[in-house]
Each structure stands twice: as structure tokens, then as C-alpha cells.
Amino acid sequence: MKNIIILLALALFTSCISNRDFEMDEGLLSEVANLNDLQISYRMPMGFKAVNQNFVDSISNISVMANPFDRILTKLYVDTVLSNANISIYDMRHIPTEKTENELDFYKQNYNSQNYWKSVDKRRYKSNEFPRVEEITMSNDYKTLIRVIYFDDKKAKFCVDYFFPTDFYEDFLPFVHSSIASTNNSYQIVITQE
């Protein structure tokens, strides 16, 4: 009965979410990338390069052993222009819905329990083929983290963390919005001619 009530509440809740269309500036983005396991395509901001996948997998394995219900690191990108900026993509499909919803309902406590961030703000919207997107922006005088959680049906599918120096917030935000606009719940086939 409890699960039915949660599903009904989620259905009502997601029907009230407004659409948010970001403009995609092609000049701010790298080429299209696919994540086969998640069946998504996306584009990273220009200047970000993928970290060696073997290294990412080893970090992910250690994380899963420590907490099997945590997000699984799938891809990691580091900047070649800004200092101390990175972007991480996490698989969230294995996390129980109740855990995700609890974290989002009490996001200020969950994402700022140590009072590290000066501000923690949440936005909820639809984007591209995703019926629900939760965006949590956390910042202090030095660092900003924009966590974008994408849902497929009623369950969290994956999230993308954009982590960068707060001094670059205004300049970097169009890159983040373009990257969000490029993220699709499907593959994109890219044909190159040699």
C-alpha cells in the first residue's frame, strides 16, 4: 500500500513539472559522446577531456565496495582550461527510489550536513526526453557544484556533477546549460568520413 501511495504521489508531482529548454551553443561543446550502458548521449563543455576509463573503473569499484547503494562513477572529465574543474557522470539506477526521494525531500540537510556550502538551491523541471530533472546548486566562496539528476519514468537514472571554481560561475554557466541541453535519453549515431 505504501508503494502505491508513493507512486501516486510521484505521478501527480511529475505532472506539475514545467519544461525548461536550455539553448545549446554548439561552440561551447565538444563532440557527441554515448554511454552505452545508460543508453544516453551527451556533450561535454569544450576543454574537458575524459580521464582514462581504467582509472575511473578502479575508483568506482572502491566506492561500490564501501557503499553498494551509492552512485556509481561511470565517466570523469577534467578541464584543460579552468583550474580545479571536473565533471562526473554517475549511474543511479540501482539506488532504491525511497532513498533518492528522501535525499531530495531533505536536500539541504543531505547535501550540506557539514555546513560546507554557503547556499544550496534546488530546481525541478523537464528537459529533452527526461520527464523529471532535479538540479541542485551548491556553492561557497571558492567552489560551486551543480548536480543534475535525470529521471527515467519514476526512478533516478543518472546524474552529472559540474564542479568548478565559484569565481568562474557566470562564465561557466552557459557551458553547463549547453551541456544539459545536449543530454538525450537515447543514442546518437555519429558517422565520420575519413
C-alpha positions in Angstrom: 0.0 0.0 0.0 2.8 2.4 0.9 4.5 1.8 -2.5 1.2 2.6 -4.3 0.8 5.9 -2.4 4.4 6.8 -3.2 3.8 6.0 -6.9 0.6 8.0 -7.0 2.3 11.0 -5.3 5.1 10.8 -7.8 2.7 10.7 -10.7 0.8 13.7 -9.5 4.1 15.5 -8.7 5.7 14.9 -12.1 2.7 16.0 -14.0 3.1 19.5 -12.5 6.7 20.0 -13.5 7.4 22.7 -16.1 9.6 22.3 -19.1 12.9 24.1 -19.1 14.6 24.5 -22.5 18.2 25.5 -22.4 19.8 26.9 -25.5 22.6 24.7 -26.9 25.5 26.7 -28.1 27.5 24.3 -30.3 30.6 26.4 -30.0 30.7 25.7 -26.2 30.6 21.9 -26.5 32.8 19.0 -27.6 31.6 16.2 -29.8 28.7 13.9 -29.0 29.5 11.0 -26.7 27.4 7.9 -25.9 27.2 5.9 -22.7 26.0 2.5 -23.9 25.2 1.1 -20.5 22.9 4.1 -19.7 21.7 4.5 -23.3 22.3 8.2 -23.3 24.1 10.7 -25.4 25.6 14.0 -24.3 28.2 16.6 -25.0 30.8 17.9 -22.5 31.7 21.6 -22.3 34.7 22.5 -24.6 38.0 22.0 -22.9 37.0 18.9 -20.8 38.8 15.7 -21.5 37.9 12.2 -20.4 40.0 10.5 -17.7 41.3 7.1 -18.5 38.4 4.6 -18.2 40.5 2.0 -16.3 41.3 4.6 -13.6 37.6 5.6 -13.4 36.6 1.9 -13.1 39.0 1.4 -10.2 37.6 4.4 -8.3 34.1 3.1 -9.0 34.9 -0.4 -7.7 36.3 1.0 -4.4 33.2 3.2 -4.0 30.8 0.3 -4.6 32.6 -1.9 -2.0 32.4 0.9 0.5 28.7 1.6 -0.1 26.7 -0.5 -2.6 23.7 1.9 -2.5 25.8 4.9 -3.6 26.0 6.4 -7.0 28.4 4.5 -9.4 31.0 6.7 -11.1 30.8 6.0 -14.9 32.8 8.8 -16.5 35.1 11.5 -15.3 36.2 14.6 -17.2 38.8 17.1 -16.2 39.3 20.6 -17.5 42.2 21.7 -19.6 41.4 25.4 -19.3 40.0 26.2 -15.8 41.9 25.2 -12.7 40.3 22.6 -10.4 37.2 21.9 -12.5 35.8 18.5 -13.3 32.6 16.8 -14.5 31.4 13.4 -13.3 28.7 11.1 -14.6 27.1 8.6 -12.1 24.8 5.7 -12.7 21.9 5.8 -10.2 19.6 3.0 -11.5 20.5 0.6 -8.6 19.6 3.1 -5.9 16.2 2.5 -4.2 13.6 5.1 -5.1 12.8 5.8 -1.5 16.5 6.7 -0.8 16.7 9.1 -3.7 13.3 10.7 -2.8 14.3 11.1 0.8 17.6 12.8 -0.1 15.7 15.2 -2.4 13.0 16.0 0.1 15.5 16.9 2.7 18.2 18.1 0.3 19.6 20.9 2.5 20.4 18.5 5.3 21.6 15.8 3.0 23.8 17.9 0.8 25.0 20.4 3.4 25.2 18.4 6.7 28.7 19.8 7.4 27.7 23.4 6.5 30.4 23.4 3.8 28.2 25.2 1.3 27.1 28.8 1.8 23.9 28.2 -0.3 22.1 25.1 -1.5 19.3 25.6 -4.0 17.1 23.1 -5.9 15.2 23.4 -9.2 12.9 20.8 -10.7 12.0 20.7 -14.4 11.6 18.6 -17.6 14.3 18.6 -20.2 14.5 16.9 -23.6 13.1 13.4 -23.2 13.5 13.3 -19.4 10.2 13.6 -17.6 11.9 14.9 -14.5 15.2 16.6 -13.8 16.4 17.7 -10.3 19.1 20.4 -10.3 20.9 21.2 -7.0 23.3 24.1 -7.0 25.7 24.2 -4.0 28.2 27.0 -3.6 30.6 28.7 -1.3 33.2 31.5 -1.8 35.5 29.0 -3.5 33.7 26.1 -5.2 30.4 25.5 -6.9 28.8 22.1 -7.6 25.8 21.8 -9.9 24.3 18.3 -9.6 21.8 17.4 -12.3 19.8 14.2 -11.6 18.0 12.8 -14.6 14.9 10.5 -14.0 13.5 7.9 -16.4 9.9 7.2 -15.6 9.7 7.4 -11.8 13.3 6.4 -11.0 16.6 8.2 -11.0 18.7 7.1 -13.9 21.9 9.0 -13.7 23.4 12.3 -12.5 26.0 14.7 -13.8 28.1 16.8 -11.3 29.7 20.0 -12.7 32.3 21.1 -10.2 34.2 24.4 -10.7 35.7 27.5 -9.0 32.9 29.9 -7.9 34.9 32.8 -9.5 34.0 31.4 -12.9 30.3 30.8 -12.2 28.9 33.4 -14.6 31.3 32.5 -17.4 30.8 28.7 -16.9 27.0 28.6 -16.6 26.4 28.8 -20.4 28.7 25.8 -20.8 26.7 23.9 -18.2 23.3 24.9 -19.8 24.5 23.9 -23.2 25.7 20.5 -21.9 22.3 19.9 -20.2 20.6 20.8 -23.5 22.7 18.3 -25.3 21.8 15.4 -23.0 19.4 12.9 -24.5 17.7 9.7 -23.3 18.9 7.9 -26.4 22.0 7.1 -28.5 23.1 9.5 -31.2 24.8 7.8 -34.1 27.8 9.7 -35.3 29.2 9.0 -38.8 32.6 10.3 -39.6 34.3 10.2 -43.0 38.0 9.6 -43.4 
